[in-house]
Amino acid sequence: KGPEFGELPLRSIADKYLSAKQDEHSKAGLRAVGGSLEVLASGPLAQLSISKDGIARLLNEVEKVQGAEKPQRTLDIAKVRPRLPKLVQELEELRKQDWDAVRKGVEDIERKANKGSHLAWLQRACGHRAFVSFSAVVAALMAKEPDSGDALKRANKQLEEESLKQLLEEVVHLLCQANRIGQATRALKAVDALKTELEGKGSQLAVELKAEAAAQELGAARHFCKNDG
C-alpha cells in the first residue's frame, strides 16, 4: 500500500517540512572512539594476539556504525514558522481522511465477512446465524493459524481461502490507517505546542525542544513491520 503504511505513516507530510541534520556530537564521539582504538592498535598492547583480535573487532564495529548512521530530520524554525498553519491544515485533513476511511472500511469488512444469500442475512438478523464482527476478524488476524482462519470459515461457509486472505490484508491496511490517526493527533499536539512557544516568545532552548518534539512525531517510523514496496 506504499511506504507510508509500511515504514513512515506521515511521510507525505514529513518530507515537505522536515530538513536533514547531521548529529555532529554523535559523529565526533564515534571519531574519538575510532581514534583511540587506532592508537591502541599501534601500541604494544596490540602485540598480544587476543588484544589484536579484540581491537580489530571493535574498529570494525565502529566503522559499521559510522557507515549506517543516518542524518536526523528536524524542523528548521526559520523556514517552517510561516508554514505552520499549512502544516496543521494538512495534518487535520489527513486525519479526517483516515477517520472516514476507517469508518467505511469497518463496514466493508463486516459486509465481506458476512457475505451470503438474503436468507443468510435474514438468519443473522434473527440471531439464528453468527454475525462476524470487525473485532472478530481482528482477533482472527492476531490468533494462531490455521485455527483462526478455520473459525471464521465455520462462522461463514461462504468465506473461501482466497477471499479470507484478502479480507485479512484489508484489515491490516485498516489498522495501519487507524494507527496513523493517533500519530497525526500527537503530531498536531506537538506542532500546537511549538506555535504556542513561538507566539509567547519563549527562550531559544524552549523553542528548539518543542521543534524537536514535533519533528519526532512527524518522522516517527513503525518499528514492527518492514515495507516490501
C-alpha angles and dihedrals in degrees: 000000000000139000092287089068098038103042120350114032094191098037095123089061100030093056090059098048109028123082127204115252126180116224099234093183091057092046092049091050093051091048090051092050091047092049092051091050091050090053089052091047091058095044132088092265090067091062089079111088096227092048093046092053093045095050091047090052092050092048089051091052092050090051090051092052091048091050094048096045111120125203115256119242120227143169110259100217096204092053100036102041096083090043097052094100089053091048090052090048093051092049092049092048092049091048091051091048090052092047091052092045093049093049092049092041093055090053092047093049093049090048092052093042090054098040116148144101127321087257091056092051090048091051090052091049089053093047095247094115130042118259112220106220127199089251090055091053091049089049089052090050091054095042129088118276141266092020095058094052091046090052091056092047090051090052090051117018090192089073109098126193096260095044090048091051091051090047092055091048089056090050091054090051091049093050089052090053091049089050090052090056088063093047092048089051092051091047091051090051091050093047091048089052089051091050091050091051092049093047091048091051093238124184120285091249093052092050092048092050092050090047091050091050091050092048091052091053093047094047099037113134132210109256099191102063143034126223113239095192 
